[in-house]
Amino acid sequence: MRLIASLALVTGLVAAPLGAHAASLHTEWEKYKVTRAFNHLSADGQRAMADILNAKQVLDGGQTDAAIPALYDATKRLTAAGKANSKFIAAENSLQPAPRHPAPSGHVAGTTPVAWVPVGGEVIGSETLAPEKKAAIATANTQLKAGKTQQAAQTLQVVAEDADFIMAITPLDQTLGAVNRATVFTEARHPKEASAALQQIIDNLVFVSEDFAETAIPDQGGKQAPARK
């Protein structure tokens, strides 16, 4: 599913030819679709993933004491994400991974339903995009990594239907377990083993398309579509 509703869909909502009113409606609908795509993300999940990546970077430098606060924060935020509406239950083999992010070779998807939390996203555009649209996508992805979803949505308004949104989700209990192991190793001053535990989280991320997110993941923004006048 594209981030933005197609022109055909928008013009189907109005009987008149595309004029000033229809063009305005199209613009409002595009803004709504961009924002809605990002409203599936978990704010706590995004922050937890940032904590995990930060802790791993510090551990890879051999610094255990500096990694402990980020690991504690990751645990708290993952726990909060697990209590929020952003999580959803599904078996891994039903997740329909995005084509550009297939599972690692030899990976066998689980068949038991588990809780998943959306922890990040990526905007992908075609290679033929104009330079200003490629720059907007790069900026939006940087904003997404920083948890600035509203700013990313605003940035992507210039890209319109030329981009797709891919969401990263993580198995909640498995991720919490890995963070706990990393914390134990870190407190025991074993940075290499702690980093390896966090790497498992990164390796176990599943990327799904906005099509899947639209049907399986709750919308966290409480946004409503613009009025169809």
C-alpha positions as CSV (number, residue, x, y, z in Angstrom):
1,M,0.0,0.0,0.0
2,R,1.3,3.4,-0.9
3,L,1.8,6.1,1.8
4,I,-0.5,8.4,-0.1
5,A,-3.9,7.7,-1.6
6,S,-3.8,7.6,-5.4
7,L,-5.4,10.4,-7.4
8,A,-8.0,7.9,-8.7
9,L,-9.2,7.2,-5.1
10,V,-9.4,10.9,-4.3
11,T,-11.3,11.8,-7.5
12,G,-13.7,9.0,-6.8
13,L,-14.7,10.8,-3.6
14,V,-16.0,13.8,-5.5
15,A,-18.2,14.1,-8.5
16,A,-16.8,17.3,-9.9
17,P,-13.6,17.4,-12.1
18,L,-10.3,18.1,-10.4
19,G,-10.4,21.8,-9.5
20,A,-9.3,24.0,-6.7
21,H,-11.6,22.2,-4.1
22,A,-10.6,18.7,-5.3
23,A,-6.9,19.6,-5.3
24,S,-7.2,20.9,-1.7
25,L,-9.0,17.7,-0.7
26,H,-6.2,15.7,-2.3
27,T,-3.6,17.6,-0.4
28,E,-5.4,17.0,2.9
29,W,-5.9,13.3,2.2
30,E,-2.1,13.0,1.4
31,K,-1.3,14.6,4.8
32,Y,-3.6,12.2,6.6
33,K,-2.2,9.1,4.9
34,V,1.4,10.1,5.7
35,T,0.6,10.8,9.3
36,R,-1.5,7.6,9.7
37,A,1.4,5.4,8.4
38,F,3.6,6.6,11.3
39,N,0.8,6.4,13.9
40,H,1.2,2.6,14.0
41,L,4.6,3.0,15.6
42,S,5.1,2.6,19.4
43,A,6.7,5.6,21.0
44,D,8.0,3.5,23.9
45,G,9.1,0.9,21.4
46,Q,11.0,3.4,19.3
47,R,12.8,4.8,22.4
48,A,13.6,1.3,23.6
49,M,15.2,0.4,20.3
50,A,17.3,3.6,20.4
51,D,18.4,2.6,23.9
52,I,19.4,-0.8,22.7
53,L,21.4,0.5,19.8
54,N,23.0,3.1,22.1
55,A,23.9,0.4,24.7
56,K,25.4,-1.8,22.0
57,Q,27.6,0.9,20.6
58,V,28.9,1.7,24.1
59,L,29.5,-2.0,24.8
60,D,31.3,-2.5,21.5
61,G,33.7,0.1,22.9
62,G,34.2,-1.9,26.0
63,Q,32.4,0.5,28.3
64,T,30.1,-1.5,30.6
65,D,29.3,1.2,33.2
66,A,28.1,3.6,30.6
67,A,25.8,1.0,29.0
68,I,23.8,0.2,32.1
69,P,21.5,3.3,32.2
70,A,20.5,2.7,28.5
71,L,19.8,-1.0,29.3
72,Y,17.6,-0.1,32.3
73,D,15.7,2.4,30.2
74,A,15.2,-0.1,27.4
75,T,13.7,-2.6,29.9
76,K,11.3,0.1,31.3
77,R,10.2,1.3,27.9
78,L,9.7,-2.2,26.5
79,T,7.6,-3.0,29.5
80,A,5.5,0.1,28.9
81,A,5.2,-0.7,25.2
82,G,3.9,-4.2,26.2
83,K,1.0,-2.5,28.1
84,A,0.1,-0.1,25.4
85,N,-2.3,-0.7,22.5
86,S,0.5,-0.6,19.9
87,K,1.4,-4.2,20.5
88,F,-0.4,-6.9,18.6
89,I,-0.5,-10.7,18.7
90,A,0.6,-12.9,15.7
91,A,2.6,-15.9,14.7
92,E,5.8,-15.0,12.9
93,N,4.9,-17.2,9.9
94,S,1.8,-14.9,9.3
95,L,3.7,-11.6,9.3
96,Q,4.3,-11.3,5.5
97,P,7.8,-9.7,5.6
98,A,8.5,-6.8,3.3
99,P,10.1,-8.0,0.0
100,R,13.2,-5.8,0.5
101,H,13.8,-7.1,4.0
102,P,13.5,-11.0,3.8
103,A,14.3,-13.2,6.8
104,P,17.9,-14.4,7.1
105,S,18.7,-17.5,5.1
106,G,17.9,-20.6,7.1
107,H,15.6,-18.8,9.5
108,V,12.4,-20.7,10.4
109,A,9.5,-18.5,11.4
110,G,7.7,-19.5,14.5
111,T,4.1,-20.8,14.4
112,T,3.1,-19.8,17.9
113,P,1.3,-16.4,18.3
114,V,3.4,-13.9,20.4
115,A,3.3,-10.2,21.2
116,W,5.0,-7.9,18.8
117,V,5.9,-4.2,19.2
118,P,6.5,-1.7,16.3
119,V,9.9,-0.2,17.1
120,G,10.9,1.6,13.9
121,G,10.3,2.4,10.3
122,E,12.0,3.1,7.0
123,V,10.8,5.0,4.0
124,I,11.8,3.5,0.6
125,G,11.7,5.4,-2.7
126,S,12.5,4.3,-6.3
127,E,16.0,5.0,-7.8
128,T,14.3,7.3,-10.4
129,L,13.1,9.9,-7.8
130,A,14.1,13.5,-8.3
131,P,17.0,14.6,-6.1
132,E,14.8,16.7,-3.8
133,K,12.5,13.7,-3.2
134,K,15.5,11.5,-2.4
135,A,16.8,14.1,0.0
136,A,13.3,14.3,1.7
137,I,13.3,10.5,2.2
138,A,16.8,10.6,3.7
139,T,15.8,13.3,6.1
140,A,12.5,11.5,7.0
141,N,14.4,8.3,7.8
142,T,16.8,10.3,10.0
143,Q,13.8,11.8,11.8
144,L,12.2,8.4,12.2
145,K,15.3,7.0,13.8
146,A,15.2,9.8,16.3
147,G,11.5,9.1,17.1
148,K,10.3,12.3,15.4
149,T,7.4,10.8,13.6
150,Q,5.4,14.0,13.1
151,Q,8.4,15.8,11.6
152,A,9.0,12.8,9.3
153,A,5.4,12.9,8.1
154,Q,5.7,16.6,7.4
155,T,9.0,16.1,5.5
156,L,7.5,13.3,3.3
157,Q,4.6,15.5,2.0
158,V,6.9,16.5,-0.9
159,V,7.4,12.8,-1.9
160,A,3.7,11.9,-2.2
161,E,2.9,8.5,-3.6
162,D,6.5,7.9,-4.8
163,A,7.5,6.1,-1.5
164,D,6.6,3.1,0.5
165,F,6.7,2.7,4.3
166,I,8.3,-0.4,5.9
167,M,7.9,-1.0,9.6
168,A,10.3,-2.8,11.9
169,I,8.6,-5.0,14.6
170,T,10.2,-7.0,17.4
171,P,8.9,-10.0,19.5
172,L,8.3,-8.4,22.9
173,D,9.1,-11.3,25.3
174,Q,12.2,-12.4,23.3
175,T,13.5,-8.8,23.2
176,L,13.0,-8.3,26.9
177,G,14.8,-11.5,27.6
178,A,17.7,-10.5,25.4
179,V,17.9,-7.1,27.2
180,N,17.9,-8.8,30.6
181,R,20.7,-11.1,29.5
182,A,22.7,-8.1,28.2
183,T,22.1,-6.3,31.5
184,V,23.4,-9.3,33.5
185,F,26.5,-9.6,31.3
186,T,27.1,-5.9,31.5
187,E,26.9,-5.8,35.3
188,A,29.4,-8.7,35.3
189,R,31.7,-6.6,33.1
190,H,31.4,-8.9,30.1
191,P,30.8,-6.4,27.3
192,K,31.3,-8.8,24.4
193,E,28.7,-11.2,25.6
194,A,26.3,-8.3,26.4
195,S,26.7,-6.9,22.9
196,A,26.0,-10.3,21.4
197,A,22.8,-10.5,23.3
198,L,21.7,-7.2,21.9
199,Q,22.8,-8.2,18.4
200,Q,20.2,-11.0,18.6
201,I,17.5,-8.4,19.0
202,I,18.6,-6.6,15.8
203,D,18.8,-9.9,13.9
204,N,15.3,-10.9,15.0
205,L,13.6,-7.7,13.8
206,V,10.9,-8.4,11.2
207,F,10.1,-5.8,8.6
208,V,6.5,-5.6,7.3
209,S,4.8,-3.5,4.7
210,E,2.3,-0.7,5.4
211,D,-0.4,-3.1,4.0
212,F,0.2,-5.4,6.9
213,A,0.5,-2.6,9.5
214,E,-2.8,-1.1,8.3
215,T,-4.7,-4.2,9.1
216,A,-2.8,-5.7,12.1
217,I,-1.4,-2.8,14.1
218,P,-3.5,-0.3,16.1
219,D,-3.3,3.3,15.0
220,Q,-1.7,5.2,17.9
221,G,-2.3,8.8,16.8
222,G,-6.0,9.0,17.3
223,K,-6.2,10.8,13.9
224,Q,-9.3,10.8,11.8
225,A,-9.4,11.1,8.1
226,P,-10.2,14.6,6.7
227,A,-13.8,15.2,6.0
228,R,-14.9,14.0,2.6
229,K,-16.9,17.0,1.4
